[in-house]
Amino acid sequence: MRRVQEIRALPIKAAATRCATVLFADLRGYTAIAEQLAPAYLANLLDEFFSALTSVVESHGGEVFHTAGDSIMAGFGVSTPRRDGSAEAVEAARVMLTQFESLAEHWRSESQIEAGVGIGIHLGEVALASFGPPSRRVHTLVGDTANVAARLCGRARAGEVLFSCSVAAALDARTRRSSMAAHGAAPSAFLQLPRYELRGRRAVLDIWCIPASKRIELRTR
């Protein structure tokens, strides 16, 4: 087996690295929804879900890199090296929660289903790489940063945003640079949570959250 140092020394093919913020959003209650609805109708709901979230991502300067099943991965600051995308990602997450409330209410009244969305955000180094068959290669974000964002998303409750210490530090630095931009406006309501140990990852993580406006208990898968 190759040593870690040898693996790290291998040339990287078709991958560019940068510091960016990765956001994962996942539809809560999907298993129960899929059980209740016909596949064709379920496809329409997923199209509404992905369209709504993609619109929010793009309006905040981000880019959707991957959708699978009932989840979406987006990157912020990937195409703008001078901005890490942390503030844009957090604000996009806020808007996603707000807009999804009306979409969930529509689904509830029309189809008698309950749904929510959980979001995870992490800032760090990512590789922008292309994978797939030659005629259908897709761009995606690779690395520990994406993995951590996905894990935070999995831990977030319905209606909740979890973000890492690197995101919190970037937000704090931006606030200090802007001298509290709004001349003494109250800071956003972020809560620091107990340190989080990700299975398979050596270092524990300090995490924060944007609390859910109301507690929604749903199956995550």
N, C-alpha and C positions, 0 to 999 in steps of 0.2 A: 504493500500500500504506500502511495506517495506521501511524503511528509507535507504538513500544511504549508511550510515555507516554499516547497517545490511547486505546489499547486498554485500558490499566489504569484509565483514567478512566471507562470505560463502566459503566453500572449493572449490578449482578449480580442475576440473576433466580433466586429460589427456591434460594439457596445460603447456608448458614451456615458460617463458618470457625471453627476451633478448633485447639488444639495437642493432638495425639493420637499414638498409636503404631500403625503399620500392620504387620501380619504377613501374609506370603505363604507358603504351603506348597504344594509341588508333588510329585506322585508320580513317582518315578524308575523307569525301565524300562517306561514305559507303552506305547511303540511296540511293543516286543517282546511285551508281554503281549497287546495288541490283536491282534497277528498270530496268536498261538497260540490264543486263546479265541473261542468263539462270542459274538456281540454281546450276546445276552440274558444269558449268564453274566458277561460283562464288566460289564454294567450292575449286576449284583448286587455285584460286587467294588467298583465305584465307590461304590455306596450304602453299603457297609460303611466304606469309606475316609472319605467325607464325614461320615457319622454319627459316627464315632470322633473326628474332628478338631473337628467342631462341638460335641460334648459337652465337649471339653477347653476350647475357647474360652469357652463359656458358663459353665463352672464356675470360670473365672478372671476373670469380670466383663467379658468381651469380647463382641463381636457380629459374626457373619458377614455380610458385605455382598455377597459375590459368589462364585459357584462357576462355573467354566467348564472344560470338558474334564477335565483331571486336576489342577486347581489350585484353591486357596481363598484368599480375601482376607478378613482380619478386622481390626477396629479395637478398640483398647483406650484407655479414657479419653475416648471420644467423648461419652458421656452423663454423665460426671462431670468437669466443668471443673476441679475442684481437684486432680485426679490426671492425670498425663500417660500412665499406663498402661504405662510402660516395664517396670517390674518384673513386672507381671502378664503381659505379653506374653512376656518371656524365660522365666518359669517355665512358662507354657503351652507354649512351644516345647520345653522339657525334657521335659514330660510327654508331648507328642505323640511325641517320639522313642522314649521308653520304651514307650508303649502300642503304637506301630506295630511294634516288634520282635516282639511276640507275634502281631499280625495278619499280618505278613509270614511268620512261621514257619508259621502256619496255611495261608496261601496256598501256601507251598512244599510242605508235606506233602500238601495236598489236590489241587493243580493243577500242581505241578512248575514254578512260576514264581518269578522273583527280582524283588523290588521294594524300593524304599527311599523315603525322603522327604527333601527339602531344604527349608530354611526361611530366609527373609530378613526382617529387622526394621529399621524406620527410624522415628524420631521427628521430628515437625515439624508445620507448619501443613497442614491439609487442609480441603477444602470438602466439606460434607455436602450432596449435591445429589440431585435426583430426575430420572430420564430414562425415556423410553419412551412408548408410546402412552397416551392418557388413562386407559384402563381397566386398564393394566398397568404403571404407573410403578413403578420400583424405586429404593430409596435406595442410594447408593454413595459412596465416598470418592474425591475428585479432587485432583490436584496433584502437585507434584514429590515429595512424601513417599511417595505411593503408588507412583510410578514407580521411585524408588530402592529401596524394599522389594522390588518385583518383580524388579529387576535383581540385587539381592543374593541373592534366592531362586534365580534362574537360575544364579548363580555357585556357590552352595553345593553341595558334594558330597552324595551320599546319606548320610544319617545325621548331617548337619552343620547347625549354625545359624550364620548370619552376621548381625551387627548393626553399625550405624553408630556413629560417634563421638558423635552426639547421644544415642543410647541408652546408651552407655558412661558419658557424663558424668552423665546422669540417675541411673543406678544408683550411681555413685560418690557423688553428692550425697546420695542417700537413705541410703547406708551411713554417711556422716559424720554425718548428722543423727541416726541411730539409735545412734551411738557403738558401732558394730560389734555391734548388737543382741544377739548371743549371748555377750557378754562375752569377746571374744577368739577367737571361733570362726574357723576358717580361711576366707578368702574363696573364692568360687566360682572354678572353673578356667576363666578366660577367657584367650584368647591373642590378642595384637595381631598383625595380618597386615600385609604390605606395603600401601602406599597403593593404592587402587583407582581407576582412571580409567574412568568410565562413558562408553561411546560416545555422542556427541551432547550430553554435559553438560560445561560448561566447567570446573567445579571438581572436583579429585580428592577422594577420600573416604578418611578413616582408618576402617578397619574392624577388628572383633574377631570371634572365633568361639568357639562351644562346640564343641570337637573331637568328631568322630565316635568312638564307643566302639570301632568296628572299621571299617576301610576297606572300602567297598563300591563297586566300579566298575560302573556301570550306564549305559546310554544314557539321556539326559535327555528325549528326545522319541521 
